[in-house]
Amino acid sequence: MLRFLKVLQIVRCEPEKWWEGLSLERRAKIRISEPFPTTVSGVDSRGEPFELDCVLENLSSTGLYLKIPRELKQGSEVTMMVKLCSVPSLGAGAAIRGLALRSEPQPDENWGLAVAINTCAFI
């Protein structure tokens, strides 16, 4: 409410500066941040095929983000099996196929991988 009142005050006094002081979410889709167990497979930037277990950082209807110990090239195809429960033996799963949007080095020697979802099937 205070944030809204601040914006209202700025709009009345200086209509050209109504956006200052706001931190707007840049993503259009809502994200779920849960450490869902995930198996990811693909081909890394060196051309080596891989399959490994990790946990999801976040998930939306159009993309996801996770950290893996492999660098991927932009546009690489990635396949994931996501268990939609933090307890691997429970809950539904999703088979996801997508494309790597970016692969960013992390301080812990992993790579942050942003993936655009092409297809998803609940299993």
C-alpha positions in Angstrom: 0.0 0.0 0.0 2.8 2.4 0.8 4.4 1.7 -2.5 1.2 2.5 -4.3 0.8 5.8 -2.3 4.4 6.8 -3.2 3.7 6.2 -6.9 0.4 8.1 -6.7 2.3 11.0 -5.0 4.9 11.0 -7.8 2.3 10.8 -10.5 0.5 13.9 -9.1 3.7 16.0 -8.7 5.9 14.8 -11.5 3.9 12.7 -14.0 6.9 12.0 -16.2 8.8 10.2 -13.3 6.1 7.8 -12.1 8.2 4.7 -12.7 11.2 5.9 -10.5 11.7 3.9 -7.3 9.8 0.9 -8.6 11.3 -2.6 -9.0 9.1 -4.3 -11.5 9.4 -8.0 -12.3 10.7 -8.3 -15.8 9.2 -11.7 -16.4 5.7 -12.0 -17.8 5.1 -15.4 -16.3 4.8 -16.4 -12.7 7.7 -18.6 -11.4 7.7 -21.3 -8.9 10.9 -21.6 -6.9 11.1 -25.1 -5.5 14.0 -27.6 -5.4 12.3 -30.2 -7.6 14.5 -33.2 -8.3 15.4 -33.2 -12.0 17.3 -35.5 -14.4 18.7 -33.5 -17.3 20.3 -34.8 -20.5 21.8 -33.3 -23.6 25.1 -32.5 -25.3 27.5 -30.1 -23.6 29.5 -27.3 -25.3 32.4 -29.8 -25.9 30.0 -32.1 -27.8 29.9 -34.7 -25.0 26.5 -36.3 -24.3 25.5 -36.3 -20.6 22.7 -37.3 -18.2 22.8 -36.1 -14.6 20.7 -35.4 -11.6 20.2 -31.9 -10.2 17.5 -29.7 -8.6 15.4 -27.1 -10.3 15.9 -23.5 -9.3 12.6 -22.2 -10.7 9.9 -23.1 -13.2 7.3 -21.2 -15.2 4.9 -22.2 -18.0 7.4 -21.2 -20.6 10.8 -21.8 -19.1 13.0 -23.0 -16.2 16.3 -22.4 -14.6 18.7 -24.9 -13.0 22.4 -25.3 -12.2 24.5 -28.1 -13.7 28.3 -28.8 -13.9 28.3 -28.6 -17.7 28.3 -25.6 -20.1 25.8 -25.7 -22.9 25.7 -23.8 -26.2 22.8 -21.4 -26.8 20.2 -23.3 -28.8 21.2 -26.7 -27.6 18.4 -29.2 -27.1 17.9 -30.3 -23.5 15.6 -33.0 -22.1 14.5 -33.1 -18.5 12.5 -35.3 -16.2 11.2 -33.1 -13.3 9.6 -34.7 -10.2 7.0 -32.1 -9.1 7.6 -32.9 -5.4 10.7 -32.3 -3.3 10.4 -36.0 -2.2 11.5 -38.0 -5.2 9.2 -41.0 -4.5 6.1 -38.9 -4.3 4.2 -36.6 -6.7 3.7 -36.3 -10.4 6.4 -35.7 -12.9 6.9 -33.8 -16.1 8.9 -34.8 -19.2 10.2 -31.5 -20.7 12.1 -30.8 -23.9 13.5 -27.4 -24.4 16.3 -25.2 -25.8 19.1 -23.6 -23.8 18.7 -19.9 -23.8 21.9 -19.1 -21.8 24.5 -20.9 -19.8 26.2 -18.7 -17.2 29.2 -19.6 -15.0 28.5 -19.7 -11.3 30.9 -19.2 -8.4 30.5 -22.8 -7.3 31.9 -24.1 -10.7 28.4 -25.0 -11.9 26.6 -23.4 -14.9 23.3 -21.6 -14.5 21.1 -22.9 -17.4 18.1 -21.0 -18.6 15.8 -23.2 -20.8 12.9 -22.3 -23.0 10.2 -25.1 -22.8 9.2 -26.4 -26.2 7.1 -29.4 -25.1 5.9 -30.7 -21.7 4.0 -33.9 -20.8 2.8 -34.7 -17.3 3.5 -38.3 -16.2 
